[in-house]
Amino acid sequence: MPSLSQELKEALARNIIKIDESAADGLGGAVENSLAYLVEEIDRHFHVRERWWGAVAVPDEANAVDVNVNRPFVAISGANTWGTAIPIMGTGDDVGIGADPYFDPHRVLFVDFNGNATAWRVRFIWGTGTSADAITAGQWSEIMVINAVAGPFAVGVPSDMKHTRIPVGIKMWAQVWNATNAAELDFFYGTHSYEG
C-alpha cells in the first residue's frame, strides 16, 4: 500500500480538527456537544439525588404530586387503546431539589395491576399546553410492563424509564394501554433533579 505524500499529510493536518481542539464538539469546555459536557451529564444522571412522588387526593394540571408518597396515581386503559391521560405533574408542583430548575422522571413503581396479567403500555407525556398537543408534538416516552408473579419484573421492583430532562413547572401526564377496557394500573414514580 503506498504511503501518503508529505504534501497530502500537511494538507490533512491543516484541514482536520482533532476532537480535543474543536470548539463545538471537543473534549473540553462547557459546550453542549463537547465530550466533557456529555460525560458530566451522564455522571450527573447516575449520581444525582432522586425523589419519589405519589398523588394528591385529586390530581390536576396545577397540582398533582404529594411528597408523602402514600397514594398512588391511578391510570385507566381503553379497550386495546390508550385511556384518558391523567395529570401526574402540575405547573405548581416543585419537584426540583433546592433551586434545581430541571428534572427527569427516572423510575416507576407499579403497585397494583388490579388482577390484570396482560401486557401494558405506559406513556409519560410532558408539555405546556394540553396532553393531546404534547402527544401530537411527540413529547412523550413509553415503557411496557406486565404483572409477573416472580422475577425482575415482579410488582414491587421499580421499572426504569428513559425521559428527556424538562424544566420544573412543566405539566406531565400518564396514559395506559391494555387489551382490557377500563383496566386500572396504580403507580408511584421517582425523579432526578438537575442544576441546569
N, C-alpha and C positions, 0 to 999 in steps of 0.2 A: 504494500500500500504506500503510495507516495506521501511524503511529509508535506506539511503546509509551508509555503514560502514565507520568508521573513516579512515580506510586504503584506501578505494576507493576514499573518498573525498580528501585525501592528494595526491594520485596518479593523480587525475584530476587537482588539483591545480598546480602540478609540470609540467604538460604537456599541459595545455591550457593557451594560452597567451591572456590576455584581449586586446580588441581593442586599448585601450589607451596606452598599453605597446608594441605594435607591431611596429617594425622598418619600415615595408613596408606598412602596412595598418592601422596604428594607428591614433589617434585623432590629434596628434601634429606633427609639423615639416613641412619641405618643400618637403617631399617625394611625388612623383606624385600620388600615390594611397591613401595617407592619407586623412582622412575625413576633416581635417583642410584645406588641399590644395584644395580639391574638392569644399568645401564651398566657399573658397576665389575665385575660378574660376567662380562659379555660380554668386557670388556677383559682380565680375568684369563685367560679361556679362550684367547684368542688370544696372550697374552703371558706364558704360564706355561711352566715347564720341562716337558720331555717325556722319558720314559724308555721303552726298548723291552725286551721280555721274550721269552725262549724257554722251553722246557720243561725241567724236571728229568728225570732218567732215567725215573722212574716217577711222573708227576703224581698227586697225591691231594688230598683236601679239606683237608689240613693244609698241605702244601707243593706248589706246582705250578710256580712261576716260577723261572727261572735268569737271573741278571743277565748271564751271559756271552753269551747270545743265539746259541748255536751249535747248538741242537737245536730244531726247530720242534715246535709242537703238531700232533698228528695226529688228525683227526676223520673218522669213518666214517659214510657215509649209510645210510639204509634204502632200500628199493625204492619210490621215489616217496613217501617219507615221511621223518620225522625219524629219524636214527640215535640211538645212545646219547649222552647228554650226557657230555662229558669235563671234568674239572676243569682250569681254566686260572688259577685264583687260589685259594689256600688261606688258612685262618684265620691261619696262621703266616707268611704272605708279607708282608713290609714293603715296599709299593710307594710309600709316601709318601716325599717327599724331605725329609730332616731330620725335623722334628716335624710335618709336614703331615698332618692327620688324614683328609683326603678325597682321592679320585682319581676320574677318569673314563676309561674306555677310549676312545681317540680315533681311532686308525687301525690298520688291519690290513694286513700284507704277506703276500699269498698267494705261496708259493714253489714249490708243486708241486701240480698238478691231476691228476697221475698219468695223463696221456693222455686225460683226460675233457674234452671240449669242449662240454658242455651246461651249461645254467644251474644255479647252486647257490643255495640259500637258506642263510644262515648266521645262527644265532640266538645272542646273548650273553645269558646268564641270570645273575641275582645273587640272593643271599638268605642267610638264616641256617640254614634247615632243609635240605630235600632239593631237588634240581633240579626234581622233579615239583611240589613245593609252590610253588616260586617261579614256575614256568610257570603253574600254576593261578591264582596271585595276580597274574599279568600283569607280573611283574618280569623283563622281557626286552626286548631291542631286536634288530632284524633288518636285515640288508643282503642284497643279491643280488650275485653276481659270476659272470663267465664267463671262460673261458680264451681271450682274444683273442690273435691272432697279432701284431697291431700296434695302435698307437693308445693312448689314455689309459688303457685298462683292461687293458693287457698285463701279464703276470706281471712283477713287479719294480717296479710302481708301487703304493704304498700306497693302500688304499681308506679313505675317511673313514667313520666310523660315528657316529651320534648316540646318546648314552647319558646317563643321569642321573648326577649326582655321587653317589658312595657312600662310606661310611666304610672306611678301611683295616681289614682284618680280616674283611671280608665275603667269603663264598665266591662264586666265579664259575665258570660252565661254558660250554662252546660245544657247539653241536649243528648238524649239517648235514643238508640235504635235497637229494637228487639223484634223477633218474629211474633211475639205475643202482644196483642193490643193492650194498652194501659198497664204494662208491666212496670213495677217500681224498683228503682235502684237507689240505694242510700249510700252516701259517702261523705268523707271529710277530705280536705286537701291541704297540702303544705306549699309554702312559697319560699323562695330565696329573695333576699333584699340586696340591692346594689347601690353603691355610692354614686355611680354615674357612668 
